[in-house]
Amino acid sequence: MRQIFQIDSPLMTALTRIGDCICLSVLWVVFSLPIFTMGPATTALYAAAYHTIRMDEGELWQHFWGTFREEFRRSVLTGLTGLGVMALLTVDVLVFRTMYMTGEALGFLYYVALILWCAGLTWTVYLAAYAARFTGKAGETLKFGYLLLLLHPIRALQVAFFTLGGLALILWVPFLLLAVPGAGMLLCTFPMEKVFLNHLRPEDRIRVVTEGEESTDDQ
């Protein structure tokens, strides 16, 4: 029985991960409140979820605040672009939904708009993940986020599943907003890192794999 409650036991490790996801979710909500900072907050969310919760590297606040501050300018630009695209897609969904409900000829485009809306939301996660893991300009982040989404459709579907599933949970139980963002982004790191690994230089790929193995051994 004592082994169950040891600090390195599977139960205590799981409880620690859950606590980290809750703390990270709260940080994301607080730093996203001005709306225009949602981009940097989401970038920091990915960085902290990957480095702290998954790889067990450093402190949660250290990675979150450090990434938020360092990537603020680029992530504000990409975040506002993503929000603008999502706003337009949301309007399209609402318009075509009305047309679908009233039986108009173009009402079938409601499903097309809905698919594009889901793809747009997934793209915003790609933008945050790319900004958290790679340097570059805002334009490069927008371009490569879009290209990576198209080049790896299976991984994109996995990211979409985790993102939309988390959104559905929050809409169902709003209180979960204080826990789901961190957990959802942690799940997104698994397909996203596999996408990134495919496009690293050989020497960088070896380094990332080695770091991952060392992190697993430490745990």
Residue pairs with C-beta under 8 A, 6 or more apart in sequence:
3 9
4 11
5 11
5 12
6 12
13 219
17 53
17 186
18 179
18 183
20 52
20 53
20 60
20 182
21 49
21 53
21 179
21 182
21 183
21 186
22 178
22 179
22 182
23 60
23 182
24 45
24 48
24 49
24 52
24 53
24 60
24 64
24 181
24 182
24 185
25 177
25 178
25 179
25 180
25 181
25 182
25 183
26 178
27 41
27 44
27 45
27 48
27 60
27 61
27 64
28 41
28 42
28 44
28 45
28 181
28 182
29 177
29 178
29 181
31 37
31 40
31 41
31 44
31 68
32 38
32 41
32 42
35 83
36 76
36 79
36 80
37 72
37 76
37 79
38 79
38 83
39 75
39 76
39 77
39 78
39 79
39 80
39 82
39 83
39 127
39 128
39 131
40 67
40 68
40 71
40 72
40 75
40 76
40 79
41 68
42 75
42 79
42 124
42 125
42 128
42 185
43 67
43 68
43 71
43 75
43 79
43 128
43 131
43 132
44 63
44 64
44 65
44 67
44 68
44 71
44 132
45 64
45 128
45 181
45 182
45 185
46 125
46 128
46 129
46 132
46 133
46 185
46 188
46 189
46 192
47 63
47 64
47 66
47 67
47 132
47 133
48 60
48 63
48 64
48 67
49 182
49 185
49 186
49 188
49 189
50 132
50 133
50 186
50 189
50 193
51 57
51 58
51 63
52 58
52 59
52 60
52 62
52 63
53 60
53 182
53 186
54 186
54 189
55 211
55 212
55 215
56 215
56 218
56 219
57 63
57 215
67 132
71 131
71 132
74 131
74 136
74 137
74 138
74 141
75 128
75 131
77 138
78 127
78 131
78 138
78 141
78 142
78 145
79 124
79 127
79 128
81 138
81 142
82 120
82 123
82 124
82 127
83 124
85 120
85 123
86 117
86 120
86 121
86 124
89 113
89 116
89 117
89 120
90 117
92 113
92 116
92 117
93 110
93 113
93 114
93 117
95 113
96 106
96 107
96 109
96 110
96 112
96 113
97 110
97 113
99 106
99 107
99 109
99 110
100 107
100 108
100 110
101 107
118 160
118 164
119 149
119 156
119 160
121 160
121 163
121 164
121 167
122 149
122 156
122 159
122 160
122 163
123 145
123 146
123 149
125 159
125 163
125 185
125 188
125 192
126 145
126 146
126 148
126 149
126 156
126 159
126 192
127 141
127 142
127 145
129 145
129 188
129 189
129 192
129 196
130 141
130 144
130 145
130 148
131 141
133 196
134 141
134 144
134 196
136 144
148 195
148 196
148 199
149 156
150 156
152 195
152 198
155 191
155 192
155 194
155 195
158 190
158 191
159 188
159 191
159 192
162 184
162 187
162 188
163 184
163 188
165 184
166 180
166 181
166 183
166 184
169 176
169 180
170 176
170 177
170 180
197 205
197 208
197 209
200 208
